[in-house]
Amino acid sequence: MTFFADIIIENGAVLTMDAARPQAQAVAIGGNRIIRVGSVADCAALRGPDTRIIDAAGATVLPGFNEAHLHIFGGGVSLSQMSVAGVKGIEPLRARLAAYREANPQAAFIVAGSANYDLITGERSPLVGDLDEVCPDVPLLVYAADHHTAWANSAALKAAGIENGADVGPGSEVVVDGNGRATGELREAPAINLVNSLSSSGGRDVLGAITTAEECGITAEQRAQDMEKIREALQYCVQFGITSIQNMDGNYYQLDMLRELASRGDLPIRVRMPYLHSPGKDVTELRKAAAWRQEFESSFLTSDFVKIFADGVVESGTAYLVGSYADAPGENGPPLFSDTDMTDAIVLADSLGLQVAVHAIGDGAVRQVLNAYEAAKAHSGRSDARHRIEHVELLTDEDFPRFAELGVVASMQPAHPPGAMDFPAETYLPRIGPEREHTAFRTRELLDSGTALVFSSDWPVARLAPLDSIAAAVNRKPCGTRGRDQSVTLMQALSAYTAAGAWVEFKENQKGRLAPGFLADIVILKADITALPTEELPHAGIRMTLCDGKVIYG
């Protein structure tokens, strides 16, 4: 009996990410698997009367992008929120707000996103009076692009009952002035969610950032609304060629909604999620992560690793540094875990056979996590744990070689370096000082040292489009005056968004490459990406996305 392909993609500039055959012209698909990769003639032999032929017309064909770090629920909510990206100054903010309110006249609580820390002026962060000037009548909450800081107007502070501050525990703060009055600045999720919980999303979109107490009185109507936001976000991913995501929210509520979406046929791409271990939790709670691993184990939805926050961000001073902030002598930011608690958590997770991904931005946090990974390796002897550090913004020369030595994965975002995409250098660099510039965002150096590197966007912190991040990585400029060249090649960036993303999931034999037997998760661009000037890489465009052998976009 002759076997024919269901789909053949031909006339493509195929970049397989497979060392055995790096390039090809055609890919044949049978069911949800790739059955042949080769020349047009090779795959034409599998052409039958019902085979669908897709002519790539010389454009690049790649494994589907694996977005290794995003927040799918928060991203979905952000699609309908007011964006203040690029806004600077009272009058531009007033104009943006007026346009939003005209389009949304019933808005009784306004949440804005993507703000830079110099939203009002380069001299300081926004104050409550600034926001009162443009929005005196309804609550207004403005998120910094990094989502680790937000600013509220008086109406929002009053509604939350925090006009005179609030105790939100270590690592978070409702900032107050010398008279004990809230300045409007809210640092980290526990403080921010005192206000965000009053918004239309109820703060449910950041559950994973603050707690894993999942139900929280959520009604059936709210759950249906939340599922729709997630469904919209998944469809948004599809148009950028993304076929796998690693959703860092880490809570059961989202997993349960994703499972229902999958049962309804509304889960178009593959989703991986962690269990979040928060400060103050008993370390034995981590055993839940092993239970989640058993409960969620399918080709489209898995939960098989642990997420931990070690610190905050540089801009707000909540990143944990080895030494003082350059502009704040004596202050080095608060660690969210003691050294003992961090080590105990990672050693237990590792002993359960779980991968760990830790948000660590400051060089002090990175050192703390590397120490814990070293202790875990000594305890269990695991040689292929593939433990991750998320962001790795600052890394001392002393700790740099430990990534390769310990086999720790650097999970980094090309959009985050100051000046690389949407994050201004003027806010970041004065905080770290010139002496640290060469230790910032050491992407190329880590890759050259043999460290495994994966790329992602951290959406909605930054733009989701992988092509934008790939361009940022390739065209990267040194930080400040003392930074080093940390740019990577196009093929290195593409690998960090495809093959490496699959490898860090322990799925390198299932996806991330275009090879016979692999899942048919494929993206077809609109141009040959290798023939474009590097500054034009974002304009290559997505023509078609296939996941599990089905065309899901284009």
C-alpha positions in Angstrom: 0.0 0.0 0.0 1.4 3.4 -1.0 1.7 6.0 1.7 1.2 9.6 0.8 1.9 12.8 2.7 -1.0 15.0 3.9 1.0 18.2 3.4 4.2 19.0 1.5 5.9 22.3 1.9 8.2 22.9 -1.1 10.4 25.5 -2.6 11.5 26.7 0.8 14.7 27.9 2.3 14.4 25.3 5.0 16.5 25.8 8.1 16.1 22.5 9.9 18.1 23.2 13.1 19.2 19.6 12.6 23.0 19.1 12.4 22.6 16.0 10.3 20.9 18.1 7.5 21.0 21.8 8.3 19.3 22.9 5.1 16.7 21.5 2.7 14.1 22.6 0.1 11.0 20.6 1.2 9.2 19.0 4.2 6.6 16.3 4.0 4.0 15.8 6.8 2.0 12.7 7.6 -0.6 13.2 10.4 1.1 15.2 13.1 4.7 14.2 12.2 7.3 15.1 9.7 8.0 12.1 7.4 10.6 13.4 5.1 13.0 16.4 4.7 15.0 16.9 1.6 14.8 18.2 -1.9 11.6 19.0 -3.8 12.1 15.8 -5.7 12.6 13.8 -2.5 9.3 14.9 -1.1 7.4 14.8 -4.4 7.6 11.0 -4.3 5.1 11.2 -1.4 2.7 13.4 -3.3 -0.8 11.8 -3.6 -4.2 12.9 -5.0 -5.2 14.5 -1.7 -1.8 15.9 -0.6 -1.9 19.6 0.1 1.0 21.5 -1.5 2.2 24.6 0.1 4.6 26.6 -2.0 7.0 28.5 0.3 8.2 30.6 -2.7 11.8 30.7 -1.5 10.9 31.9 2.0 12.5 30.5 5.2 10.8 27.5 6.8 11.7 26.8 10.4 10.7 24.7 13.4 7.9 26.5 15.2 9.2 29.1 17.7 9.3 28.0 21.3 8.6 31.0 23.5 10.5 29.9 26.7 9.3 32.6 29.1 6.0 34.5 29.0 2.9 35.1 31.1 -0.1 34.0 28.9 -3.0 35.2 31.1 -1.4 38.6 31.8 -0.6 38.9 28.2 -4.2 38.2 27.2 -5.4 40.8 29.7 -2.9 43.4 28.3 -4.4 43.1 24.8 -7.4 45.1 25.9 -5.6 47.5 28.3 -4.4 50.9 27.5 -0.8 50.9 26.4 1.5 53.9 27.3 4.5 52.5 25.5 6.7 55.3 24.3 4.7 58.0 26.2 6.8 60.6 28.1 5.4 63.7 29.7 2.1 64.8 31.2 0.5 66.1 28.0 1.2 62.9 25.9 -0.1 60.8 28.8 -3.2 63.0 29.0 -3.8 62.6 25.3 -3.4 58.8 25.4 -5.8 58.6 28.4 -8.4 60.8 26.7 -8.3 58.6 23.6 -8.7 55.5 25.6 -11.6 56.8 27.6 -13.4 58.0 24.5 -13.1 54.5 23.1 -14.1 52.9 26.5 -16.6 55.3 28.1 -17.8 52.8 30.6 -14.3 52.2 32.1 -14.6 52.6 35.9 -11.1 51.4 36.6 -8.3 52.0 34.2 -5.2 49.8 34.0 -2.4 50.9 31.7 0.7 49.0 30.7 4.2 49.2 29.1 5.2 52.4 30.9 8.8 53.4 31.2 10.1 54.6 34.6 10.6 58.0 33.0 6.9 58.2 32.0 6.6 61.8 33.3 10.2 63.0 33.4 13.7 61.7 33.3 14.4 63.1 36.8 12.1 60.7 38.7 9.4 58.0 38.6 5.7 59.0 38.4 4.1 60.4 41.5 0.4 60.2 42.6 0.0 63.9 41.8 1.0 63.3 38.2 -1.6 60.7 37.7 -4.2 62.7 39.6 -3.6 65.6 37.1 -4.6 63.4 34.1 -7.1 61.2 35.9 -8.7 62.7 39.0 -12.1 60.9 38.9 -11.6 57.2 38.5 -8.9 54.7 39.7 -5.9 54.6 37.5 -3.1 52.0 37.8 -0.1 52.2 35.5 2.2 49.3 35.1 5.9 49.7 34.4 6.9 47.6 31.3 8.7 45.1 33.6 5.5 44.5 35.7 7.6 44.7 38.9 6.5 48.3 39.6 3.2 50.2 39.2 1.9 53.6 40.0 -1.6 54.5 41.3 -3.6 57.7 41.4 -5.3 58.9 44.6 -8.6 57.3 43.6 -6.9 53.9 43.2 -5.0 54.2 46.5 -8.2 55.2 48.3 -10.2 52.4 46.9 -7.5 49.9 48.0 -7.3 51.6 51.5 -3.6 52.1 51.2 -3.3 55.9 51.2 -1.1 55.6 54.3 0.9 52.6 53.1 0.5 48.9 53.9 2.6 46.0 55.2 3.1 43.7 52.3 6.1 41.7 53.6 9.7 41.6 52.6 10.7 42.3 49.0 7.6 44.4 48.2 6.6 47.9 49.2 3.8 50.5 49.1 6.2 53.4 49.0 5.4 56.3 51.4 6.9 59.8 51.8 8.3 61.4 55.0 4.8 62.0 56.2 3.7 58.4 55.8 1.5 59.2 52.8 1.6 56.8 49.8 3.6 58.3 46.9 1.7 56.2 44.4 4.6 53.8 43.7 3.9 50.1 44.3 6.9 47.7 44.2 6.4 44.1 43.3 3.3 42.0 43.0 2.0 41.8 46.7 1.8 45.6 46.8 0.6 46.1 43.2 -2.2 43.6 43.6 -3.7 45.5 46.5 -4.9 47.8 43.7 -5.0 45.5 40.7 -7.4 43.2 42.6 -10.0 45.9 42.2 -9.7 46.0 38.4 -11.8 44.2 35.9 -9.4 41.2 36.0 -9.6 41.1 39.7 -5.8 40.5 39.8 -6.4 36.9 38.8 -4.1 37.4 35.8 -1.1 37.6 38.3 -2.2 34.8 40.7 1.0 32.9 39.9 3.1 35.9 40.9 1.7 36.1 44.4 0.1 32.9 45.5 -1.0 29.4 44.5 -4.2 29.6 46.6 -6.1 29.1 43.4 -9.8 29.5 43.8 -10.0 32.8 45.8 -13.8 33.0 45.5 -13.7 33.0 41.7 -17.2 32.7 40.2 -18.2 30.7 37.1 -18.7 33.9 35.2 -15.2 35.2 36.1 -13.7 31.9 35.2 -15.3 32.0 31.8 -14.0 35.5 31.2 -10.5 34.4 32.2 -10.6 31.5 29.9 -11.5 33.8 27.0 -8.6 36.1 27.8 -6.2 33.1 27.7 -7.8 31.8 24.5 -7.3 35.3 22.9 -3.7 35.3 24.1 -3.0 31.8 22.6 -4.4 33.0 19.2 -2.2 36.0 19.5 0.8 33.7 19.9 -0.1 31.8 16.7 0.2 34.8 14.4 3.9 35.1 15.4 4.8 31.6 14.5 4.9 30.3 18.0 3.9 26.7 18.5 5.2 26.1 22.1 5.1 28.3 25.1 6.5 28.0 28.6 4.1 30.0 30.7 5.8 31.2 33.9 2.6 32.0 35.9 2.8 28.7 37.9 -0.6 28.2 39.3 -3.3 25.5 39.2 -6.1 27.8 38.3 -4.6 28.5 34.9 -3.6 24.8 34.4 -7.2 23.8 35.0 -8.5 26.4 32.5 -5.9 25.3 29.9 -7.0 21.7 30.4 -10.6 22.7 29.7 -9.6 24.7 26.6 -7.7 21.6 25.4 -10.8 19.4 25.9 -12.8 21.8 23.8 -10.2 21.9 21.0 -9.2 25.5 21.8 -5.6 24.9 22.7 -3.9 25.5 19.4 -0.3 25.3 20.7 1.7 23.4 23.3 1.9 24.8 26.8 4.3 24.1 29.6 3.8 25.5 33.1 5.6 25.3 36.4 4.6 25.1 40.1 5.4 28.4 41.8 7.3 28.2 45.1 6.8 31.5 47.0 8.7 33.0 50.0 7.2 31.9 53.3 5.9 28.6 52.0 6.9 25.4 53.7 9.5 23.7 51.6 7.5 20.4 51.6 4.8 22.1 49.6 7.1 21.5 46.6 5.9 17.9 46.6 2.7 19.3 44.9 4.8 20.0 41.9 5.5 16.3 41.5 1.8 15.6 41.7 1.1 18.3 39.1 3.7 16.6 36.8 1.6 13.4 36.9 -1.7 15.1 36.5 -0.7 17.2 33.5 1.2 15.1 31.1 0.1 15.3 27.5 1.6 16.4 24.2 -0.2 19.8 24.5 -0.2 20.5 28.3 2.5 19.7 30.8 3.5 20.9 34.3 6.9 19.5 35.1 9.1 22.1 36.7 9.3 24.7 39.6 9.5 28.5 39.3 11.0 30.6 42.1 11.6 34.4 42.4 14.9 35.3 44.0 14.6 39.1 43.6 12.9 41.9 41.8 14.3 44.3 39.1 17.1 46.9 38.9 15.0 49.9 38.0 13.0 49.8 41.3 16.0 48.8 43.4 14.4 45.4 44.2 17.1 43.4 42.4 19.6 41.8 44.8 23.1 43.0 44.1 26.5 41.9 45.4 27.4 45.5 46.1 25.5 48.7 46.4 23.5 50.4 43.7 25.6 53.0 42.0 23.1 55.8 42.8 22.1 54.5 46.2 25.2 53.8 48.4 24.6 51.2 51.1 21.5 49.7 49.3 21.8 46.4 47.5 18.2 45.3 47.2 16.4 42.6 49.3 16.7 38.8 48.6 13.3 37.2 48.6 14.7 34.0 50.2 17.4 33.4 52.8 20.3 31.4 51.5 19.2 28.5 53.5 15.6 28.6 52.3 16.6 28.9 48.7 19.0 26.0 48.9 16.5 23.8 50.8 13.9 24.4 48.1 16.2 23.7 45.2 17.7 20.7 46.8 14.2 19.2 47.4 12.9 20.0 43.9 16.1 18.5 42.4 15.7 15.3 44.5 12.2 15.0 43.1 13.6 15.0 39.6 12.1 18.4 38.9 13.8 21.1 36.8 13.9 24.5 38.6 13.7 28.0 36.9 14.6 30.9 39.1 14.0 34.6 38.3 17.4 36.2 39.3 18.3 39.6 37.9 20.8 41.0 40.3 24.3 39.5 40.5 23.7 38.8 44.2 20.5 36.8 43.3 22.4 35.0 40.5 25.1 34.0 43.0 22.6 32.8 45.6 20.9 30.6 43.0 24.2 29.2 41.6 25.2 28.3 45.1 21.9 26.4 45.6 22.3 24.6 42.3 25.8 23.6 43.3 24.4 22.2 46.6 21.7 20.3 44.7 24.2 18.7 42.4 26.4 17.7 45.2 23.4 16.2 47.0 21.8 14.3 44.2 24.5 13.9 41.7 22.2 14.7 38.8 24.2 15.6 35.7 21.4 16.6 33.4 19.0 18.6 35.5 18.9 21.5 33.1 18.2 24.0 35.9 17.6 27.5 34.6 18.2 31.1 35.7 15.7 33.5 34.2 17.0 36.9 33.0 20.6 36.9 34.3 20.9 40.6 33.9 24.0 41.0 36.1 26.7 38.4 36.4 30.0 38.9 38.2 33.3 37.7 36.6 33.7 35.3 39.6 30.4 33.6 39.0 30.5 33.7 35.2 32.3 30.3 34.7 29.9 28.5 37.1 27.1 28.4 34.5 29.0 26.1 32.2 30.7 24.2 35.1 27.3 23.4 36.7 25.3 23.0 33.5 23.0 25.8 34.3 20.8 27.2 31.5 20.8 31.0 30.9 17.2 31.9 30.0 17.4 35.4 28.6 15.3 38.0 26.8 16.9 40.0 23.9 14.4 42.8 24.5 15.6 43.5 28.0 19.1 45.1 27.7 18.9 48.9 28.0 18.4 50.4 24.6 18.0 47.0 22.9 14.3 47.4 22.1 11.8 49.3 24.3 13.8 49.7 27.5 15.6 53.0 27.8 19.3 53.0 28.9 18.8 56.3 30.7 16.8 54.6 33.5 18.9 51.4 33.9 22.6 52.3 33.5 22.8 55.0 36.3 21.5 52.3 38.7 24.2 49.8 38.0 27.1 52.3 37.3 29.8 52.1 34.7 31.8 49.6 36.6 29.1 47.0 36.2 28.3 47.6 32.5 30.6 44.8 31.3 28.8 42.4 33.6 25.3 43.2 32.2 23.4 40.8 29.9 26.4 38.7 29.0 24.6 36.8 26.2 27.4 36.2 23.8 30.0 35.5 26.4 27.7 32.8 28.0 27.1 31.2 24.7 30.7 31.2 23.8 31.6 29.6 27.2 29.4 26.6 26.4 26.4 27.6 28.4 23.1 26.5 27.1 21.1 29.6 26.1 17.3 30.0 25.4 15.6 33.1 24.3 12.1 34.5 25.0 10.2 37.8 25.3 8.7 37.7 28.8 5.5 39.0 27.3 3.7 41.2 28.3 6.8 42.7 29.7 8.1 43.1 26.2 6.8 42.6 22.6 5.9 39.0 21.9 7.1 38.7 18.3 10.1 36.3 18.2 11.4 38.0 15.0 11.7 41.3 16.9 13.7 39.6 19.7 15.9 37.8 17.2 16.7 41.1 15.6 17.4 42.6 18.9 19.8 39.8 19.8 21.6 40.0 16.4 21.9 43.8 16.4 22.7 44.2 20.1 25.0 47.1 21.0 27.3 47.2 24.1 25.8 48.5 27.3 27.0 52.1 28.1 30.7 52.9 27.6 32.2 49.9 29.2 30.0 47.1 27.9 31.2 44.4 25.6 29.9 43.1 22.3 27.1 40.7 23.3 25.5 40.3 19.9 24.9 36.8 18.5 24.7 35.4 15.0 21.3 34.9 13.2 21.6 31.1 13.4 22.5 31.3 17.1 19.4 33.4 17.8 17.2 31.1 15.7 18.5 28.1 17.6 17.8 29.8 21.0 14.2 30.3 19.9 13.7 26.7 18.5 16.0 23.8 19.2 17.2 25.2 22.5 13.7 25.8 23.7 12.8 22.2 23.0 16.0 21.0 24.7 15.3 22.9 27.9 11.9 21.2 28.0 13.6 17.8 27.6 11.7 17.5 24.3 14.7 17.7 22.0 13.8 14.3 20.4 10.2 15.5 19.7 10.3 19.1 18.5 12.6 22.0 17.8 14.0 20.5 14.6 12.7 19.6 11.2 13.6 15.9 10.9 11.7 12.7 10.1 9.7 11.5 13.2 9.5 15.0 14.8 6.3 16.8 15.5 5.1 18.8 12.6 5.3 22.2 14.4 6.5 24.6 11.7 6.6 28.2 10.8 6.9 29.6 7.2 8.1 33.2 6.9 7.3 35.6 4.1 10.9 36.0 3.1 14.3 34.3 3.1 15.5 35.6 6.5 19.2 34.8 5.7 19.1 37.2 2.8 17.8 40.2 4.7 19.9 43.0 6.2 19.9 42.4 10.0 18.0 45.6 10.7 15.1 44.3 8.5 14.7 40.9 10.3 11.5 41.9 12.0 9.9 42.6 8.6 10.4 39.0 7.4 6.9 38.4 8.6 4.9 35.2 9.3 3.1 33.6 6.4 1.9 30.4 8.0 2.0 28.5 11.3 1.5 24.8 11.6 1.2 22.9 14.9 0.7 19.1 15.2 0.4 18.9 11.4 -2.4 21.4 11.2 -2.4 24.9 9.7 -3.4 27.1 12.6 -2.5 30.5 11.1 -2.3 31.8 7.5 
